[in-house]
Amino acid sequence: MKTTITTTVLIALLFMSSVAISATNHSSIQKNAKEGVRREIIRNISCPEFIEENSPVNQVKAVVEVDSKGKVKVDEINSANPQLKAYVINQLENMTVKSTGESQKFVLVINFQVG
């Protein structure tokens, strides 16, 4: 009887640890996928010609959503530079990135710098 309880406890512990490892791996994969999409978006938006000097107002913060087909949608966007804000909205709304197979929503921060 004692060995049956010990065996059951060991099996339960092994099962719980394998589930925890699996969940950690899935979370890590999702985080890496988001980071890859974020990098692809930033790489595809060039610094506009109207930015002539480096300044803190050249920063844009946005909450974006990438659907399962890779289409980018802007949920919220903030910038001290209204012209830069409009430029980024236009760039993002016309962008399609590699699809990760599922919809993702995340914060995107872009700091534009002149050469």
Backbone as CSV, one residue per row, in Angstrom:
resi,resn,N_x,N_y,N_z,CA_x,CA_y,CA_z,C_x,C_y,C_z
1,MET,0.817,-1.187,0.000,0.000,0.000,0.000,0.869,1.261,0.000
2,LYS,1.931,1.253,0.823,2.808,2.406,0.922,3.519,2.653,-0.404
3,THR,3.943,1.597,-1.096,4.629,1.771,-2.379,3.678,2.282,-3.447
4,THR,2.399,1.925,-3.382,1.413,2.404,-4.349,1.224,3.919,-4.193
5,ILE,1.140,4.397,-2.960,0.984,5.818,-2.706,2.237,6.565,-3.168
6,THR,3.414,6.029,-2.853,4.672,6.653,-3.256,4.772,6.699,-4.773
7,THR,4.416,5.623,-5.439,4.455,5.575,-6.898,3.478,6.583,-7.489
8,THR,2.287,6.667,-6.926,1.283,7.624,-7.410,1.773,9.056,-7.239
9,VAL,2.380,9.353,-6.103,2.907,10.694,-5.849,4.025,11.012,-6.832
10,LEU,4.917,10.071,-7.086,6.015,10.289,-8.034,5.491,10.521,-9.451
11,ILE,4.513,9.746,-9.843,3.930,9.920,-11.179,3.271,11.294,-11.284
12,ALA,2.559,11.699,-10.244,1.905,13.007,-10.249,2.945,14.133,-10.328
13,LEU,4.033,14.007,-9.586,5.089,15.024,-9.614,5.749,15.093,-10.994
14,LEU,6.008,13.944,-11.592,6.599,13.922,-12.929,5.662,14.559,-13.957
15,PHE,4.376,14.248,-13.848,3.394,14.819,-14.766,3.330,16.336,-14.616
16,MET,3.263,16.827,-13.371,3.177,18.266,-13.132,4.434,18.982,-13.625
17,SER,5.601,18.380,-13.427,6.825,19.033,-13.890,6.898,19.046,-15.408
18,SER,6.418,18.002,-16.081,6.431,18.004,-17.540,5.449,19.033,-18.094
19,VAL,4.301,19.214,-17.433,3.339,20.234,-17.851,3.940,21.620,-17.655
20,ALA,4.629,21.833,-16.545,5.254,23.133,-16.274,6.334,23.439,-17.301
21,ILE,7.146,22.453,-17.667,8.191,22.638,-18.681,7.560,22.946,-20.025
22,SER,6.502,22.250,-20.371,5.807,22.483,-21.635,5.233,23.892,-21.692
23,ALA,4.629,24.353,-20.606,4.052,25.700,-20.555,5.148,26.753,-20.676
24,THR,6.288,26.527,-20.035,7.405,27.457,-20.114,7.932,27.542,-21.536
25,ASN,8.060,26.408,-22.214,8.540,26.393,-23.591,7.572,27.127,-24.510
26,HIS,6.269,26.925,-24.335,5.260,27.596,-25.162,5.329,29.102,-24.954
27,SER,5.458,29.540,-23.712,5.561,30.964,-23.402,6.813,31.563,-24.037
28,SER,7.901,30.837,-23.980,9.154,31.305,-24.573,9.038,31.410,-26.091
29,ILE,8.377,30.452,-26.711,8.183,30.476,-28.159,7.322,31.668,-28.547
30,GLN,6.241,31.938,-27.812,5.378,33.089,-28.096,6.140,34.392,-27.943
31,LYS,6.963,34.503,-26.909,7.742,35.714,-26.678,8.722,35.930,-27.826
32,ASN,9.388,34.863,-28.273,10.323,34.975,-29.383,9.613,35.350,-30.678
33,ALA,8.404,34.820,-30.891,7.639,35.149,-32.091,7.261,36.629,-32.083
34,LYS,6.808,37.145,-30.951,6.467,38.566,-30.841,7.691,39.436,-31.102
35,GLU,8.806,39.054,-30.525,10.037,39.834,-30.709,10.460,39.820,-32.176
36,GLY,10.304,38.699,-32.854,10.627,38.620,-34.274,9.744,39.526,-35.104
37,VAL,8.458,39.560,-34.800,7.517,40.435,-35.519,7.852,41.890,-35.235
38,ARG,8.151,42.204,-33.992,8.514,43.578,-33.612,9.749,44.039,-34.386
39,ARG,10.758,43.187,-34.452,11.978,43.538,-35.191,11.708,43.720,-36.676
40,GLU,10.869,42.856,-37.243,10.540,42.965,-38.664,9.832,44.289,-38.956
41,ILE,8.906,44.683,-38.090,8.196,45.955,-38.277,9.177,47.119,-38.227
42,ILE,10.018,47.150,-37.216,10.973,48.250,-37.069,11.941,48.291,-38.248
43,ARG,12.367,47.141,-38.717,13.282,47.060,-39.855,12.633,47.598,-41.134
44,ASN,11.314,47.461,-41.267,10.612,47.860,-42.479,10.136,49.309,-42.484
45,ILE,10.348,50.035,-41.400,9.978,51.446,-41.367,11.259,52.277,-41.371
46,SER,11.489,52.974,-42.465,12.696,53.793,-42.560,12.449,55.175,-41.952
47,CYS,13.522,55.835,-41.625,13.428,57.183,-41.086,12.978,58.119,-42.200
48,PRO,11.895,58.865,-41.989,11.400,59.755,-43.046,12.356,60.925,-43.289
49,GLU,12.296,61.468,-44.493,13.195,62.560,-44.872,12.933,63.848,-44.100
50,PHE,11.717,64.018,-43.584,11.426,65.259,-42.862,12.056,65.293,-41.469
51,ILE,12.612,64.192,-41.003,13.357,64.174,-39.738,14.781,64.632,-40.067
52,GLU,15.147,65.801,-39.585,16.432,66.386,-39.941,17.453,66.352,-38.818
53,GLU,17.004,66.173,-37.586,17.936,66.111,-36.466,17.407,65.138,-35.415
54,ASN,18.315,64.598,-34.635,17.940,63.665,-33.575,17.332,64.442,-32.415
55,SER,16.206,63.934,-31.941,15.472,64.629,-30.889,14.565,63.630,-30.175
56,PRO,14.247,63.900,-28.904,13.308,63.025,-28.188,11.916,62.980,-28.822
57,VAL,11.539,64.018,-29.595,10.222,64.016,-30.233,10.167,63.067,-31.428
58,ASN,11.285,62.444,-31.747,11.331,61.485,-32.853,10.979,60.071,-32.386
59,GLN,10.346,59.962,-31.249,9.939,58.662,-30.722,8.435,58.469,-30.927
60,VAL,8.088,57.249,-31.317,6.684,56.888,-31.492,6.418,55.642,-30.660
61,LYS,5.348,55.674,-29.880,4.917,54.512,-29.102,3.544,54.111,-29.619
62,ALA,3.380,52.828,-29.900,2.106,52.366,-30.448,1.743,51.004,-29.875
63,VAL,0.457,50.769,-29.770,-0.057,49.435,-29.476,-0.561,48.915,-30.810
64,VAL,0.058,47.845,-31.279,-0.297,47.297,-32.583,-0.766,45.861,-32.433
65,GLU,-1.533,45.437,-33.412,-2.020,44.070,-33.446,-1.692,43.496,-34.818
66,VAL,-1.132,42.307,-34.816,-0.833,41.610,-36.063,-1.759,40.410,-36.119
67,ASP,-2.587,40.356,-37.165,-3.533,39.243,-37.245,-2.855,37.987,-37.773
68,SER,-3.603,36.918,-37.873,-3.047,35.624,-38.261,-2.506,35.616,-39.688
69,LYS,-2.907,36.608,-40.498,-2.407,36.699,-41.874,-1.213,37.649,-41.986
70,GLY,-0.821,38.276,-40.876,0.325,39.170,-40.879,-0.012,40.628,-41.118
71,LYS,-1.294,40.968,-41.195,-1.718,42.355,-41.411,-1.587,43.125,-40.099
72,VAL,-0.955,44.292,-40.165,-0.716,45.113,-38.981,-1.848,46.124,-38.825
73,LYS,-2.340,46.261,-37.591,-3.390,47.226,-37.270,-2.923,48.051,-36.072
74,VAL,-3.111,49.358,-36.129,-2.728,50.252,-35.036,-3.923,50.436,-34.117
75,ASP,-3.783,50.049,-32.853,-4.854,50.244,-31.867,-4.736,51.602,-31.187
76,GLU,-3.511,51.975,-30.813,-3.240,53.271,-30.188,-1.867,53.727,-30.650
77,ILE,-1.683,55.042,-30.718,-0.372,55.567,-31.102,-0.163,56.922,-30.454
78,ASN,1.072,57.184,-30.004,1.426,58.447,-29.369,2.771,58.922,-29.896
79,SER,2.847,60.208,-30.158,4.095,60.842,-30.548,3.951,62.337,-30.336
80,ALA,5.044,62.972,-29.943,5.039,64.423,-29.783,5.100,65.122,-31.139
81,ASN,5.431,64.376,-32.170,5.542,64.922,-33.523,4.347,64.430,-34.350
82,PRO,3.354,65.283,-34.608,2.150,64.850,-35.334,2.438,64.345,-36.755
83,GLN,3.421,64.956,-37.414,3.774,64.526,-38.771,4.373,63.118,-38.731
84,LEU,5.209,62.842,-37.742,5.814,61.519,-37.591,4.752,60.491,-37.214
85,LYS,3.822,60.881,-36.373,2.718,60.000,-35.983,1.913,59.575,-37.215
86,ALA,1.567,60.520,-38.066,0.818,60.216,-39.290,1.623,59.309,-40.220
87,TYR,2.917,59.581,-40.317,3.803,58.767,-41.158,3.812,57.309,-40.684
88,VAL,3.965,57.110,-39.371,4.032,55.748,-38.821,2.690,55.029,-38.989
89,ILE,1.587,55.716,-38.766,0.271,55.100,-38.970,0.154,54.615,-40.407
90,ASN,0.521,55.468,-41.359,0.454,55.104,-42.773,1.331,53.889,-43.072
91,GLN,2.546,53.889,-42.545,3.466,52.775,-42.786,2.926,51.466,-42.193
92,LEU,2.445,51.529,-40.966,1.963,50.320,-40.295,0.688,49.773,-40.935
93,GLU,-0.248,50.662,-41.254,-1.528,50.218,-41.809,-1.374,49.578,-43.192
94,ASN,-0.278,49.881,-43.886,-0.026,49.303,-45.209,1.000,48.175,-45.167
95,MET,1.276,47.669,-43.984,2.323,46.666,-43.814,1.732,45.276,-43.560
96,THR,2.384,44.293,-44.145,2.088,42.894,-43.853,3.415,42.238,-43.495
97,VAL,3.433,41.517,-42.380,4.649,40.848,-41.919,4.448,39.344,-41.962
98,LYS,5.518,38.614,-41.723,5.412,37.160,-41.691,4.379,36.748,-40.647
99,SER,3.511,35.862,-41.048,2.456,35.420,-40.144,3.000,34.409,-39.137
100,THR,2.604,34.579,-37.896,2.978,33.614,-36.861,1.860,32.604,-36.646
101,GLY,0.772,32.764,-37.398,-0.327,31.818,-37.298,-1.388,32.190,-36.296
102,GLU,-1.115,33.172,-35.458,-2.114,33.601,-34.483,-2.024,35.113,-34.303
103,SER,-3.106,35.711,-33.885,-3.156,37.153,-33.675,-2.303,37.522,-32.464
104,GLN,-1.547,38.621,-32.603,-0.687,39.085,-31.525,-0.876,40.577,-31.328
105,LYS,-0.876,40.994,-30.087,-0.997,42.410,-29.753,0.169,42.770,-28.840
106,PHE,0.839,43.880,-29.137,1.983,44.264,-28.319,2.291,45.746,-28.464
107,VAL,3.167,46.224,-27.587,3.609,47.617,-27.602,4.838,47.710,-28.495
108,LEU,4.849,48.736,-29.323,5.943,48.966,-30.249,6.496,50.362,-29.980
109,VAL,7.793,50.458,-29.748,8.454,51.750,-29.536,9.492,51.913,-30.626
110,ILE,9.385,53.025,-31.376,10.327,53.291,-32.454,11.004,54.636,-32.187
111,ASN,12.323,54.631,-32.174,13.109,55.852,-32.026,13.781,56.140,-33.364
112,PHE,13.338,57.178,-34.053,13.919,57.537,-35.341,15.150,58.390,-35.122
113,GLN,16.245,58.031,-35.825,17.492,58.773,-35.709,18.057,59.048,-37.093
114,VAL,18.604,60.242,-37.231,19.234,60.624,-38.483,20.648,60.062,-38.485
115,GLY,20.991,59.424,-39.618,22.303,58.835,-39.904,23.269,58.986,-38.814
